[in-house]
Amino acid sequence: MEETYWLVCHTRPRCEKKLAALLKAEKFEHYLPLVNSVRKYGNQTKKFTKPLFPGYVFANVPVELKARIYQQELLARAITVIDVPLFLKQLADVKAIVASGFELSVMPLLKKGRRVKIIGGPLWGLEGFVDDPNSPHGVVLSVDVLQQGLLVRVSPELLQPLD
């Protein structure tokens, strides 16, 4: 049996579908989760599919053929999956959720103490720490000179992890 390994392929911008096509042509097992999207441009409505995880395609590649995934310069880097059983279980979960048709969105994992940046609204650009992993709606902004912090309620969609 041929030795393979699972890779998280980080593509160049807007190259996910092209890399998936390359992987299909090479007959490598792969998965690019796509979701439907609708955009309105004036009085026109456009429907299309877009990657659930922008910039990423998952691939199972034979060890000796890894160089072939780099042949069209679509790939920025390939990250080898270490815990394959956990990865395959999570990938099966993603496939089930995508196939269900339920509306979904990608959210960063917010843990207590994780440094985040506010990426929208009137507090755009401020940085702080997540206060409570059970309800990560608050960000503590430090005022170091006073050894105090300000807890601000912010929607998780507006938080970008920094580390």
N, C-alpha and C positions, 0 to 999 in steps of 0.2 A: 504494500500500500504506500502511496506517495505521501511524503511528509508535507504538511501544509501548516500555515499559521494564519490566525485572524489578525487583520490590520484595521485600524481606524485611519482611513485615508483622508487627510486634510487637503482639500483641493485649492487650486488657485481660484480667485473670485469668479463666480458664475460658471464654474466648470463641472459641477456635480453630475449633470446629465451626460455630458461628454465622457467623463470618466466611467460612468456606469455603462455606456455604450461600448467603450474600449474593453471593460471587464467582461461584458457579454460576448464580444467578438473573440476574446481569448478563452472563453468558456470557463471563467473563474466564477465560483459562487460569490454572490455579492447581494447587497441590499441597500437601496436608496429609498428611504421612506418619503413619499410624496403626499401632499395634502392639496385639496382644491382651494382656490382663491378666486375672489371676484373683485374686480376693480372697476370703478366708474371714472370715465374720462369725458367730462361734459355730459352729453346725452347718450354716450355709448357705454355699454357694459361689456367688459372682457372677462372671460372665464379661462383659467389656466391652472396648471399644477406647479407647485413650488416645493423645494426640499423642506422637510420638517426641521432638519438640523442644517441650516445653511453652511456650506463649506465642508460637509462630511459625507463620506460613503463608506460602508462597511464591506470588507472583502476577505475571502478565504483564498489565500494564494499559495501555490506550491513553492517551497523554499527555493528551489533552483531556478524558478521563473520570476522571482520578485522584480528583477530589473525591467521586465516587460511592462509593468504598470507605470514606469517613468518614461515610456517611449514617446509620448506626445506632449510632454511638458505640461500636463494638466494637474500634476500633483505637487503640492508644496512640501509635504512630508508624510511619512507613514509611521504610525505609532503601533507597535506590537501589543496585542492584548495579552496581559499576564494571566488573569483569572478567567480562563475560557469558559468553564461551566457557568459561572455567574454572568458573564457577558452573553452567552447564548440564551440563558433564561431571560435576561433583560431585553434582548433583541426579540425573542418570541413575544414578550409582553408588548413591546412597541408595535410589532406586526399586528397583534390582536387589537390594540387600540386604534391603529390607523384603519384597519379593515372594518371596525365597528361603525364608522361613519359619524361618531360623536365629534362635536366641536372640541378642539384641543389647541393648546398653545404651549410653547416651551418656556419653562421658568427656571431661573438659576436656583441651585440648592443653597438655601440660606440657613446657616448655622450660627448659633450664638458666638459672638466674637469675630465673625467673618467681616473683613473690611469690605465696604461697598461704596459705590459712587451713585449719586442720584442723577438719573439721565433724562429727566423730564420735569416739567412744571416750574414753578417759581424758585425752587431750591436746586435747579439744575447745576451740576458741577460740584456740589458739596460732598464731602466724604465723611464717613462715620463707620460705626460698627453695628451689626445686628444685635438687638437686645435680647430676644427670646426665641429660641428655636421652635417652640410650640405655637407661637403666634408671631411670625416674623414680619410684622407690619410696622415695627418701630425701628428707628435708627438713632443711635446715640452719637451726637456730635460733641466732640471734646472741646472744652475750654481749659487747656492744660494749666495755664497760669493760676486759675482758681481751683484746680483739682476738682472740677465739676464737669458734668455732661448734660446736654439737653436731649431729652427723648422727644423725637418728632415722629408722628404717625405718617408713614409713607406707604403707598400701594406697592406691593412686591414687583409689579410690572415695571416700576420706575427705578428699580435697583439693579446695578450691574456689579457683580463680584470683582474685586481687584486682585485677589490672590488665589 
